[in-house]
Amino acid sequence: MKARIIGTGSYLPEKIMTNYDLEKLVDTSHEWIVTRTGIEERRIIADDQSTSDMATIAAQRAMEMAGVKPAEIDLIVLATITGDYPWPATACVVQANIGAKNAFAYDVSAACSGFLYALSSANDFIRAGSGKKALVIGAETLSRAVDWTDRNTCVLFGDGAGAVLLDAQESDSGVLSCHLYSDGNYLELLYQPGFGAKHPPSVEGIEAKLPYLKMQGNEVFKVAVRSLTEVSKEALKANGFGSADVAQFIPHQANLRILEATTKRLKLTEKQSFINVNKYGNTSGATIPIAIDEAYHQGLLKEGDLILSAAFGGGFTWGSTLIRW
C-alpha cells in the first residue's frame, strides 16, 4: 500500500510586492536582490487574511481536483511556523473550515522542511493503515514574521499555501521513501527568538525585535547546499535510481543560488529542475506544494514520472522524498 498524490492545490495572495516596491522601504535595489537571490517579486497576504485562510483554499482546490468530499478525509497535517495561534493547531482551524469532521488534525513545525516532514508523517499513517486519505498542507504568512527594515531578510520571503491529497492505493505510484534530518546545534543561524516560552511577550522584546526572524545567510548557504545534495542522493540511492531517472526535481524554493549549486552537484539539467522562486520568494513550508501544483498544471508531471524533492530549513532541519507520480 502506497500513499499516492491524487490532488494538488495552491493559493497565492493577490498582492504582489516587487523588488522595486522594496526599494522604497529599505536600502536595496532590484539588481542587488536578483543577483543574490533570483527573486523578482513575492506575494503578500491581505490584512483580513491569515494562514488558515490560505491553507483552506489550497486544501479545497486539492480536494476538488481529486473529487474527494470533506467527510472522506481521515487526516490533516499542516506544516507551518506562522500559524494563526500559538495553539491550537492551525490544522484544526482548516479542518473546521472545510468540514472534515472525521479527520484528526495537527501542525508540524520544521520551518522550510516542514512540508516534507508533514508528508513523511502522513505517509507513515497511511502505510500503517491508520487512514486512507490525508491532506498535507504547507502554509506560511512570513510577511508578518520579518523585519521590514532589515534588507538582508525582508527581501527573501513571501506568503502562500500549497496542498496535496494523498490516497492509500495498491500501486507502483506514490511516495517511495522519505529521509529526514535535523541538527539543533545550528539553531541561532536561522530562527525566530520571540515570542515563546523562552522570551515571552514584553515591551523590551518588541524593542529588541525578538518577534522577527534572524538569519546568518552566508553560513546557512554553505550547510544548505551540502545537506540538500547529500539527502537528495540518499533518496535516489535508497530506491535504486540515479539523477538521469528524475523527471522533475522540485526543491524548496529558498534562493536561486542555492538551487543552482544543488542541481549542479546532483548533475541535473535545467529541464529537470522546477524553479519558481523568482515569482514567489521563499514561502518556507509552502514552497514545495505550491511548486508541485504549478508543475502539474503546466503539464510537467506525467504518470510514472519520478519526482525528487528536497528541503532545508531552520532548526536546522532537512529532508528529501522520492515520489512516483
N, C-alpha and C positions, 0 to 999 in steps of 0.2 A: 504494500500500500504506500502510495506517494502523495505528497501534498502538491497538487498541480494548480498553477495560476489559471483561473478561468475568467477573471475580470480585472480590469485596471481602471483607475480614475485619478484625476488630479484637480486641484484648484489653485489658481494664482490670482491674487488681488488685482483689481483693475488699475490701481495707481502705479504708474511707472516712475521710478526715480533714476534719472540718467546720471552719468558722471558729470555732465555739465551742471546739473542741479546741485551736485555735491560741491562743485567749485564755489558755489555761493555760501556754503556752510563752513567749510574748512579750507586750510591752505593745501590745495591739491589741484590736479589737472586731469583731464580726460586721458591725455597721453601717459601720464605717470601711472594712473590706475591700470590702463590696458597693458602697458609694458610689463608691469609687475604681477598682474593677476589675470589678465584676459577678460575681465568683467567690464561690460559696457553699460549695463543697466540692471536694476533689480526691482522687485515688486514690494510695495509697502501696504500693509493691511489698513483698512478703513477704521476710523475712530470707534465706530459702533460694532466692530467685529472682534472676535477672539480666536484663539487656537482651535477651540472646539467647533466653531462655525466653519472654518476651512476644512477641518478633518471630516466633518459631517458631509459636506458637499462631495469631497473626494470619495468617501465611502459609498455614498448613494450612487455616484457615477459608476463605481466598480460593480456594485450590485445590479445596476441597470444593464450593464454590458453582459453580465453573467446570467441575467434573468432569474436572480435569486431574491426571494422575499425576506423581509426582516426576521420573521419567525424561524427561518431556516438557519440563521447564524448561531453557531454554538460558542464562538469565542471571538473577542475583540482585543487585540494587542496594539497599543498606541505608543509609538516612540516619540518622545518629546522632552525637551529641557525647558520649555516655556509653556507649561500647562496653564490652564485657566486659574487654578488654585494650588496652593501648596499641597492640599488634599481636600477632597477625594480625588481619585484619578480622573483625568480628563476623558479617559476611555469610557467612564461611566456616564459622563455627560453626553458623549456621542451615542452610547447605547440607548439612552432615553430619547435623544433627538431622532434616531432612525427607527425606534420602536422594536429593537431586537430584544424582546422580552425573555427569550430563552438563552441568551448568551451570558457568559461571565466575562468580565472586562477588567483590564488593568493596564497601567502605564509601564514603560521601560525607559530608564534614564541612562543612556550611554552616549550622549552627545551626538556627534556626527556619525557614529557607528550604530546609532540606535535602531535604525530600520533593520539592519542585518541581525542584530540581537533579537528584535521582535520577531523577525521571520524565522529564525532558528527556533525560538520558543514555540511559536505556533506549529511549526513543522514537527517538533517533538511531540506535542499534544496529539496531532493528527496521526502520526505513526504509532503512537501508543494506544490509539483507539479511544481517546478522550474527547473526540469531537470530529465532525465530518466537514464542517465549513467554518472558515476563520477569516476575519477581516484583519489585515495587517496594515497599519497606517503609520505614516511619518508626517508630523505637522509641527511647524515652528513659527513663532512670532518674534523673531530675533531683533526686529526694529525697536522693540521695547526693552531689549537687554543690552544694547550697545550705547556707548558714549558718543553722541553725535558731535563732540568736539575733538575726538581722537581720530585723526586721519588714518592711523595705522590699522584700525579695526572697523570703523564705521563704513568704509568703502567696500568691505568684503561681503556683508550679509544682507539677506533678504527674507521675505516671508512667503509661505506657501504650504501646500499639503499634497500628499500623494497616497494612494492606497492600492492594495492588491487583494483579491479574494481567492483564498485557497480552498480547494475541494479535494477530499480524500478519494483517490482513484487507484484501481489496479492498472497501472500504466507504466510505460517506459519513460513518459514525460513527467516532469515535476522537479521538485527540489532534490538534487542528487546528494549534496552534502553542504554543511556549514562549518566554518572554522573561526573560532572567536578567541580573542586575547585581550589582556589588559595589563597595565603596569602603573600603579599609583605613585611610583617614585617621581613621575613627571608632572604631577598634578598642577604645580604652580606655573607651568609653561603655558597652560591654556585652561582657564577656569573662571567661574563667577564667584567672587568672595562672599557676597551677601545677597539677600538676607536669608540666612538659615539659622540653625541652632548655634553654630559657632559664632556667627556675627548677627545677632538679632537686630531688628529694626531700631535705628537711633538717628538722631539729628547728626551726630558725629559721623555715622556711617554714610549718610547721604552726602555730607560734605566731602568725605573721602572717596566718594563714587564707588562704594562697595557693591551696589546692585548691578554694576556693569561688568561685562566680561573683560578679562585681561588675557593678553597673548604675547608671547615672545616668538614672533613669526619665523625668524631665521632658524631657531632651534627646532621648532615644530616641523619645518620643512624637511630638515635632514632626517629626522626619525620617521616622518610620514612616508617619504619615498621608499626608504628601506623596508619599512613594515608592510606597505601596500604590495610591494614587489614580492616579498617572501611569502605572504599569506595567499597571494594570487597563485603563485607557483604551487603552493601546497594543495589548493583546491583542484588544480589541474592534475597533479601527480596522484592525488588520492583516488581519482576516477579514471586514470589511465589515458589522459589526453595531454596534448601539447598546445602551444599558442596557435598553431595553424588550424586547430579544430574549432576555435572560438569564432562564432558568428558575430557576436557583439560583446564588447567589454563596456559595461555600464558602471563606472566607478562613482564614488561620492564626488560631487562637483564642488571642490573647495577652492581650487586655484589652478589656472591653466598650466602654469609652470610645473606644478606637482603632477598633473595628469600627463603632460608630455614626457616628463622624466620617467614616470612609471611605465607608460606604454612602450617607451624606447627600451627599457630594461627587460620588459616582457617580450620584446621583439614582435609587437603587434603593429599592424598597419593603421594608417589613418582611417581607412574604410571600416576597420574592425572596431574602432573606438567611438563611442557616442559621447558627445560633448555639448552641453547647453549652458555652461557656467557663464558664458558671455551675456545671456539674456536674463538670468535669474539670480546670479551671485550664489553665495553659499547659504542654502536653506537648511543646513545641518541634517537632521534625521529625515528631512523630506526630499533631499536631492535625488536619491536613487529611485524611489517610487514615482516621483514626477518624471524622471528620465525614462523609466520603463514604460509609463503610459504614453509619453511623447513618441518614443521609438516605435511602439506598437502601432500608433495611429499614423505614423509616417511609413508604415509598411516594411519596417526593418526587421521585424521579428516574425519568422515563419515557423510553422510546426516542425519540430525536430531540431531546431537550431539550439546550439549550446550558448547560453548566456552566462558570462562571468561577471560578478560584481565584487567590489572590494571597497572598504571604507576605513577611515582613520579619524579619531576624534579625541576630545578632551577626556582625561582620565589617567593616563592615556588608555584609549580603547581602540581596537582594530579587528577586522574580520573580513571574511570572504564567503561567497557561496557560488556554487555552480548549479545552473538550472537547465533542464531540457525543456524547451518551450513546447 
